[in-house]
Amino acid sequence: MLIDYDSGLRATHGVAEAEQVPQDIEKASLPSIYQLPPGEVERTSSGMHNLLERLTGFLARHGIETRGIDPIPPEARTDSRLYQMFFVWFSPNMNVLGLGTGASGPAFFGLGVKETLIVLSIVDIIACAVPAYFAVFGPKLGMRSMVQARYSWGSYAVMLPAALNVFSMQGFLILNCIIGGQTLASVSSHLDDTLGIVIISLISMVVTFCGYQVIHCYESAAWIPNVITFIIMLGVGGKHLINAPAPGPVTAASVITFATTTASSVISWCTMTPDYGVYHNEKASRYDSPGLANLVIFTNYRLRIFIYTYLGFFIASITCHYLGAVFAASAPFNSSWETGFDGGNSVGGLIAAVLSPLGGFGKFLTVLLALSIPSACAPTMYTFASSFMTIATFFAKIPRWVYVVISEGILIPVAIVGATQFYDTFVDVLSIIGYWSSVFAVIILTEHFVFLKGRFDLYDSHAWDQPSRLPPGFAALFAFLGAFAVVIPCMSQVWYTGPIADSGTGDIGILVGSGVAFILYDIHVLAMT
């Protein structure tokens, strides 16, 4: 919190100090964060640092983004295409992965079509607002997500969410590639998961390796084949869809747990969204309609960023969630769909079964869907790198592209092995991501709205790497750990059900944990001041 602590921290309103910025800030030969202190240069100039410096310079000259995690100064935030804030989140969510979330209502929670669609509607409307507001931090501050988190967590406590985010991003990458591999393998018995995993992971690495601008360009078009395929799916399979009732009594616990599952799948994006607006100018968009320029909604820049992002999340999420729900609910009443769905374990198989009447063209569409999964993987791999660099100063001295290579090196072998041996275990472990990311979001937003009054000018952009000018992080750590102390008895997972959840409440871990985090953070900060 930017108020007076023992360290002498105080709110500041200054603008960035004058500094020379490269003409293309993404292509600077070696970002300042990679420059070692004078006393270290002699010891490393002929070693690994020198090698990384030469390689980074070479990549920068060929258009690869090489900047580290240091904030982008206002004068370098020149990208005026704010509409990209829509597409960069529309494409990853308009994806086969979203169908799985919607399908879980009928397949795993025993809900009918009516109950499932009601829950999805309410949750998506509310939950999409969280990552959408976090996206505002990018253009307003020019900071990556975990760097901005230092303004509530401090330089040292932020290691915890940064490390959790590294694990979460890599876990999502592995699961995404496994699902993509399974979807591709469903096209033909001559294909296996391994081929799809390798292809999807390589496409993801190439896009991520090139950096911010390429990711935005890719996401601006990656949604097109998916939208076409989903429309054709409705055209082919629509006549077989039914308003399937729940197979048994619908309990409050099952509804709440399904709502929590859906909410966590959306809210968990909040640890990523600021990263994809740091080069964008929050005050201009050359594609805005002049006729709408006088409307408040289009002249309020913060609101405009929020709306672009919110619509990207909401339209894609609710579309895919609905599709997954209605096709999964109808699968038990269609033998070929039921076989393809494999008891709820293969969304890719269900898609292939729905499109099977189209013959070879249906298989082609299924392949397109599988190969579109890098639209979700590329942003995830990019944030893996920026989060890793935030954990410690040493990690920040290693160029971003190195972490992309590391992520790829982990991704392919683990995904190939995991597809056949521990897929279910991975799903179970990663289910906790929704819990920690929700608590993390509450802490960030409490600091921003309660103590900084929602004012971005109270963030001292020069303090991002100076621990003495940042909060000590005790309040955030106290709130986070305290929240998890109550999350555990309230959570309901396949591998563990807490006593409170088991009493009939369902999974209320996110709701209770978020409330406790808000209270504890406020109490601790006020006590310190």
C-alpha positions in Angstrom: 0.0 0.0 0.0 1.4 3.4 -1.0 1.2 5.2 2.4 3.6 5.9 5.1 5.2 2.7 6.4 8.2 2.2 8.7 10.2 2.2 5.5 9.1 5.7 4.8 6.9 4.8 1.8 4.6 7.6 0.6 2.3 8.2 -2.3 3.8 10.0 -5.2 2.3 11.5 -8.2 5.4 12.1 -10.4 5.7 11.2 -14.0 8.5 9.0 -15.4 11.9 10.5 -15.4 13.3 11.4 -18.7 15.1 8.6 -20.3 16.1 7.6 -23.8 13.7 5.1 -25.2 14.6 3.0 -28.3 12.5 3.8 -31.3 10.9 0.4 -31.0 11.0 -0.4 -27.3 10.3 -4.1 -27.9 13.5 -4.5 -30.0 16.0 -2.8 -27.8 19.2 -4.7 -28.2 19.5 -5.5 -24.5 16.9 -4.2 -22.0 18.2 -2.3 -18.9 17.1 -5.1 -16.6 19.7 -7.4 -18.1 22.6 -5.0 -17.4 24.6 -6.2 -14.4 26.0 -3.9 -11.8 29.5 -2.6 -12.6 31.2 -4.9 -10.1 29.7 -7.9 -11.8 30.5 -7.1 -15.4 34.1 -8.3 -15.2 33.1 -11.6 -13.7 30.5 -12.5 -16.2 31.4 -10.7 -19.5 33.0 -13.8 -20.9 30.4 -16.2 -19.5 26.8 -16.9 -19.8 25.7 -13.3 -19.5 27.9 -12.4 -22.5 26.4 -15.2 -24.5 22.8 -14.2 -23.6 23.6 -10.6 -24.4 24.8 -11.5 -27.9 21.9 -13.8 -28.6 19.4 -11.2 -27.3 20.9 -8.5 -29.4 20.7 -10.8 -32.5 17.0 -11.6 -31.8 16.2 -7.9 -31.2 17.6 -7.0 -34.6 15.4 -9.6 -36.2 12.2 -8.3 -34.6 11.9 -10.5 -31.5 10.7 -8.9 -28.3 13.5 -8.8 -25.9 12.4 -6.4 -23.2 12.3 -7.7 -19.6 9.8 -6.9 -16.9 10.7 -3.3 -16.3 7.6 -1.1 -16.7 6.9 0.4 -20.1 7.2 4.2 -19.8 4.2 6.3 -20.9 6.0 7.6 -23.9 6.6 4.1 -25.2 2.9 3.0 -24.8 2.0 4.0 -28.3 -0.1 1.2 -29.7 -3.5 2.8 -30.4 -5.4 -0.4 -31.4 -7.4 -0.8 -28.2 -9.7 -3.2 -30.2 -6.9 -5.8 -29.7 -8.0 -5.9 -26.1 -11.1 -7.7 -27.3 -9.5 -10.2 -29.7 -6.6 -11.1 -27.4 -9.1 -12.6 -25.0 -11.9 -13.5 -27.4 -9.6 -16.0 -29.3 -8.3 -18.0 -26.2 -11.8 -18.3 -24.8 -13.6 -19.1 -28.1 -12.0 -22.5 -28.0 -12.6 -26.2 -27.5 -11.3 -25.7 -24.0 -14.4 -23.6 -23.1 -16.7 -26.4 -24.1 -15.3 -28.6 -21.4 -16.3 -26.2 -18.7 -19.9 -26.0 -19.9 -20.0 -29.8 -20.4 -19.1 -30.4 -16.8 -22.5 -29.3 -15.6 -24.5 -32.2 -17.1 -21.5 -34.6 -17.3 -20.1 -34.3 -13.7 -22.5 -32.3 -11.6 -25.7 -34.0 -12.6 -27.5 -30.8 -13.8 -30.1 -30.6 -16.5 -29.8 -28.1 -19.4 -32.0 -25.5 -17.7 -30.0 -25.5 -14.5 -26.7 -25.5 -16.3 -27.5 -22.6 -18.5 -28.9 -20.5 -15.6 -25.7 -21.0 -13.6 -23.5 -20.3 -16.6 -25.3 -17.1 -17.4 -25.1 -15.7 -13.9 -21.5 -16.7 -13.3 -20.2 -15.5 -16.7 -21.8 -12.1 -16.3 -20.2 -11.6 -12.9 -16.9 -13.4 -13.2 -15.8 -11.9 -16.5 -15.6 -8.5 -14.8 -12.6 -9.6 -12.7 -10.0 -10.3 -15.5 -11.5 -7.4 -17.5 -10.7 -4.9 -14.8 -7.2 -6.3 -14.3 -6.6 -5.7 -18.0 -6.9 -1.9 -17.3 -3.7 -2.1 -15.2 -1.6 -2.8 -18.3 -2.2 0.3 -20.4 -2.6 2.5 -17.3 0.7 1.5 -15.6 2.7 -0.3 -18.2 3.4 -3.1 -15.7 3.2 -6.9 -16.0 0.7 -8.6 -13.6 3.2 -9.8 -11.0 5.2 -6.6 -11.1 2.1 -4.6 -10.4 1.3 -7.0 -7.6 4.4 -5.7 -5.8 2.4 -2.6 -4.9 0.4 -4.6 -2.4 2.6 -7.7 -1.9 6.0 -6.0 -1.7 9.2 -7.3 -3.4 9.6 -10.4 -1.3 6.1 -11.7 -0.5 5.2 -11.4 -4.2 7.5 -14.4 -4.7 4.6 -16.6 -3.5 2.0 -15.6 -6.1 4.6 -15.3 -8.8 5.8 -18.9 -8.1 2.2 -20.1 -8.0 1.5 -18.4 -11.3 4.5 -20.1 -12.9 3.2 -23.4 -11.8 -0.4 -22.6 -12.9 0.6 -21.3 -16.3 2.8 -24.4 -17.0 0.1 -26.7 -15.7 -2.5 -25.0 -18.0 -0.1 -25.4 -20.9 0.3 -29.1 -20.3 -3.5 -29.7 -20.0 -4.2 -27.6 -23.1 -1.8 -29.5 -25.2 -3.1 -32.9 -23.9 -6.7 -31.8 -24.8 -5.5 -30.6 -28.2 -3.7 -33.9 -28.8 -6.8 -35.9 -27.8 -8.9 -33.8 -30.2 -6.5 -34.4 -33.1 -6.3 -38.1 -32.3 -10.1 -38.4 -32.4 -10.0 -37.7 -36.1 -8.3 -41.0 -37.1 -7.2 -44.2 -35.4 -3.9 -43.7 -37.2 -3.1 -40.6 -35.1 -2.2 -40.5 -31.5 -2.0 -37.8 -28.8 1.7 -37.3 -29.2 1.6 -35.8 -32.7 -1.0 -33.3 -31.6 0.9 -32.4 -28.5 4.1 -31.7 -30.4 2.4 -29.7 -33.1 0.4 -27.5 -30.7 3.3 -26.9 -28.4 5.6 -25.9 -31.3 3.1 -23.4 -32.7 2.6 -22.0 -29.2 6.3 -21.6 -28.7 6.9 -19.8 -32.1 4.1 -17.3 -31.4 5.2 -16.7 -27.8 8.9 -16.5 -28.7 8.3 -13.6 -31.1 6.6 -11.7 -28.4 3.8 -9.2 -27.6 3.0 -7.8 -31.0 3.0 -11.2 -32.7 0.7 -12.6 -30.0 -1.8 -9.8 -30.6 -1.7 -10.3 -34.4 -2.2 -14.0 -34.0 -5.1 -13.7 -31.6 -6.8 -11.2 -34.0 -7.4 -14.0 -36.5 -7.2 -17.2 -34.5 -10.9 -17.1 -33.6 -12.2 -17.3 -37.2 -12.0 -21.1 -37.8 -13.4 -21.8 -34.4 -16.5 -19.6 -34.9 -17.1 -21.2 -38.3 -16.8 -24.7 -36.9 -19.1 -24.0 -34.0 -21.7 -22.6 -36.3 -21.5 -25.7 -38.5 -21.7 -27.9 -35.4 -25.0 -26.3 -34.5 -26.2 -26.7 -38.1 -25.3 -30.4 -38.2 -26.2 -31.4 -34.6 -28.9 -28.9 -33.7 -31.7 -31.3 -34.6 -30.4 -33.8 -32.1 -30.2 -31.3 -29.2 -32.8 -31.8 -26.5 -33.8 -30.0 -23.3 -32.4 -32.9 -21.2 -33.6 -32.9 -17.6 -31.3 -33.6 -14.7 -30.9 -37.4 -14.2 -31.7 -37.0 -10.5 -32.6 -34.4 -7.9 -30.6 -31.2 -8.2 -29.0 -30.2 -4.9 -27.8 -26.8 -3.8 -24.4 -28.3 -3.3 -24.1 -29.4 -6.9 -25.2 -26.1 -8.2 -22.8 -24.1 -6.0 -19.9 -26.4 -6.8 -20.5 -26.1 -10.5 -20.8 -22.3 -10.2 -17.5 -22.3 -8.3 -15.8 -24.4 -11.0 -17.1 -22.1 -13.8 -16.1 -19.0 -11.9 -12.6 -20.2 -11.2 -12.0 -21.0 -14.9 -12.7 -17.3 -15.7 -11.3 -15.5 -12.7 -7.9 -17.3 -13.0 -7.2 -15.3 -16.2 -6.8 -12.2 -13.9 -3.1 -13.1 -13.3 -2.5 -12.7 -17.0 -4.6 -9.9 -18.5 -2.4 -6.9 -17.5 0.5 -8.4 -19.5 -1.2 -7.8 -22.8 -1.9 -4.1 -22.6 1.5 -2.8 -21.4 2.4 -1.3 -24.9 -1.0 0.0 -25.5 -2.0 3.7 -25.3 -5.0 4.0 -23.1 -6.0 7.3 -24.6 -6.4 6.5 -28.3 -7.9 4.1 -30.7 -7.8 5.0 -34.4 -10.6 2.5 -35.2 -13.2 4.1 -32.9 -16.2 5.5 -34.7 -16.1 9.3 -34.9 -19.9 9.3 -34.6 -19.5 7.7 -31.1 -16.7 9.9 -30.0 -18.9 12.1 -27.9 -20.5 9.3 -25.9 -19.2 9.0 -22.4 -18.6 5.3 -22.8 -16.1 6.0 -25.6 -14.3 9.0 -24.0 -13.8 7.3 -20.6 -10.6 5.5 -21.5 -10.5 3.2 -18.5 -14.1 2.1 -19.2 -13.3 1.6 -22.8 -10.4 -0.8 -22.0 -12.6 -2.6 -19.5 -15.5 -3.0 -22.0 -13.3 -4.3 -24.8 -11.8 -6.9 -22.5 -15.1 -7.8 -20.8 -16.9 -8.4 -24.1 -14.0 -10.5 -25.4 -14.2 -12.7 -22.3 -18.0 -12.8 -22.0 -19.1 -13.4 -25.6 -16.5 -16.2 -26.1 -17.0 -17.8 -22.7 -20.8 -17.9 -22.6 -20.9 -19.1 -26.2 -18.5 -22.0 -25.6 -20.0 -22.8 -22.2 -23.5 -23.0 -23.7 -22.3 -25.2 -26.6 -20.5 -27.6 -24.3 -23.5 -27.8 -21.9 -26.2 -28.5 -24.6 -24.1 -31.0 -26.5 -23.0 -32.8 -23.4 -26.5 -33.0 -22.0 -27.8 -34.5 -25.3 -24.9 -37.0 -25.7 -26.6 -39.8 -23.6 -29.5 -39.7 -26.0 -27.3 -40.2 -29.1 -25.3 -43.3 -29.3 -22.5 -42.0 -31.5 -22.1 -38.8 -29.4 -22.1 -40.9 -26.2 -19.4 -43.1 -27.6 -17.3 -40.1 -28.7 -17.8 -38.3 -25.4 -16.4 -41.3 -23.5 -18.3 -40.8 -20.3 -17.5 -37.1 -20.2 -13.8 -37.6 -20.6 -13.3 -36.5 -24.2 -14.8 -33.2 -25.5 -12.7 -33.6 -28.6 -14.3 -37.0 -29.2 -17.8 -35.4 -28.8 -16.9 -32.7 -31.4 -15.7 -35.3 -33.8 -18.9 -37.4 -33.4 -21.1 -34.4 -33.9 -19.2 -33.5 -37.1 -18.9 -37.1 -38.4 -21.9 -36.8 -40.8 -19.8 -34.4 -42.8 -17.2 -37.0 -43.5 -13.8 -35.7 -44.5 -14.9 -32.1 -44.1 -16.0 -32.8 -40.5 -12.5 -34.2 -39.8 -10.9 -31.2 -41.3 -13.0 -28.9 -39.0 -12.0 -31.0 -36.0 -8.3 -30.6 -37.0 -8.8 -26.9 -37.2 -10.3 -26.8 -33.7 -7.3 -28.8 -32.4 -4.8 -26.6 -34.1 -6.5 -23.4 -32.7 -5.5 -24.4 -29.1 -2.3 -22.4 -29.3 -4.5 -19.3 -29.1 -4.9 -20.2 -25.4 -1.4 -21.5 -25.0 0.6 -18.6 -26.3 -0.6 -16.0 -23.8 -0.2 -18.6 -21.0 3.4 -19.3 -22.0 4.2 -15.6 -22.3 2.9 -15.0 -18.7 4.9 -18.0 -17.5 8.0 -16.1 -18.6 7.1 -12.8 -17.0 6.0 -14.4 -13.8 9.2 -16.4 -13.5 11.3 -13.2 -14.0 9.4 -11.6 -11.1 10.3 -14.2 -8.5 13.8 -13.0 -7.9 16.3 -10.4 -9.2 18.5 -13.1 -10.6 15.7 -14.5 -12.7 14.9 -11.0 -14.1 18.4 -10.8 -15.5 17.7 -13.8 -17.8 16.0 -12.8 -21.1 12.3 -13.6 -21.6 13.0 -15.9 -24.6 15.0 -18.2 -22.4 12.0 -18.9 -20.3 9.9 -19.6 -23.4 12.5 -22.3 -24.3 12.5 -23.7 -20.8 8.7 -23.9 -20.8 8.7 -25.7 -24.1 11.3 -28.1 -22.8 9.1 -29.0 -19.9 5.8 -29.0 -21.9 6.4 -31.6 -24.6 7.7 -34.6 -22.5 5.4 -34.0 -19.5 2.3 -33.6 -21.7 3.2 -36.7 -23.7 3.6 -38.8 -20.5 0.7 -37.1 -18.7 -1.7 -37.9 -21.6 -1.6 -41.6 -20.6 -0.4 -41.7 -17.0 -1.4 -38.8 -14.8 -3.9 -36.6 -16.6 -6.5 -37.0 -13.9 -4.0 -36.1 -11.2 -3.0 -33.0 -13.1 -6.6 -31.9 -13.4 -7.1 -32.4 -9.6 -4.0 -30.5 -8.6 -4.7 -27.6 -11.0 -8.2 -27.3 -9.6 -6.8 -25.3 -6.7 -5.8 -22.5 -9.2 -9.2 -20.9 -8.9 -8.8 -20.7 -5.1 -5.5 -18.9 -5.0 -6.1 -16.6 -8.0 -9.4 -15.4 -6.5 -7.8 -14.6 -3.2 -4.9 -12.9 -5.1 -7.4 -10.8 -7.0 -9.2 -9.6 -3.9 -5.9 -8.5 -2.3 -4.9 -6.5 -5.4 -8.3 -4.9 -5.8 -8.7 -4.1 -2.1 -5.4 -2.2 -2.2 -6.4 -0.4 -5.4 -9.9 0.6 -4.5 -9.9 0.9 -0.7 -6.5 2.4 -0.1 -5.6 4.0 -3.4 -9.2 5.1 -4.2 -8.9 3.6 -7.7 -6.3 6.2 -8.6 -3.5 5.0 -10.9 -1.5 8.2 -10.4 -0.8 7.0 -6.8 1.4 4.2 -8.1 5.1 5.2 -8.0 6.3 3.7 -11.2 9.9 4.1 -10.2 9.5 2.0 -7.0 8.8 -1.2 -8.8 12.3 -2.7 -8.1 13.1 -0.8 -4.9 11.9 -2.8 -1.8 12.3 0.1 0.5 9.7 2.1 -1.4 7.2 -0.7 -1.6 5.0 -2.2 1.0 6.6 -4.9 3.3 4.0 -7.4 2.1 3.0 -8.6 5.5 -0.7 -7.6 5.0 -1.0 -9.5 1.7 0.8 -12.5 3.1 -1.3 -12.5 6.2 -4.6 -12.2 4.2 -3.5 -14.9 1.7 -2.6 -17.5 4.4 -5.6 -16.6 6.5 -7.9 -17.0 3.6 -6.5 -20.4 2.7 -7.0 -21.5 6.3 -10.8 -21.1 5.7 -10.7 -22.2 2.1 -9.5 -25.7 2.9 -12.5 -26.8 5.0 -14.8 -25.2 2.4 -13.5 -26.8 -0.7 -14.9 -29.7 -2.6 -12.8 -31.6 -5.0 -12.5 -35.2 -6.2 -9.4 -35.7 -4.1 -10.6 -33.8 -1.0 -13.8 -32.5 0.5 -13.6 -30.2 3.5 -15.9 -30.7 6.5 -17.9 -27.6 5.8 -18.4 -28.5 2.1 -19.3 -32.0 3.1 -22.0 -30.8 5.4 -24.1 -29.9 2.3 -23.0 -26.4 1.3 -21.0 -27.5 -1.7 -17.8 -25.8 -2.7 -17.9 -22.3 -1.2 -14.1 -22.0 -0.9 -13.8 -19.1 -3.4 -16.6 -17.1 -1.8 -15.5 -17.6 1.8 -11.8 -17.2 1.0 -12.3 -14.0 -0.9 -14.4 -12.5 1.9 -11.8 -13.4 4.5 -9.0 -12.1 2.4 -10.7 -8.7 2.1 -11.3 -8.4 5.8 -7.9 -9.6 6.9 -6.0 -7.3 4.4 -8.0 -4.3 5.5 -7.5 -5.0 9.2 -3.7 -5.6 8.9 -3.0 -2.5 6.8 -5.1 -0.3 9.1 -3.3 -1.7 12.1 0.1 -1.0 10.6 -0.8 2.6 9.8 
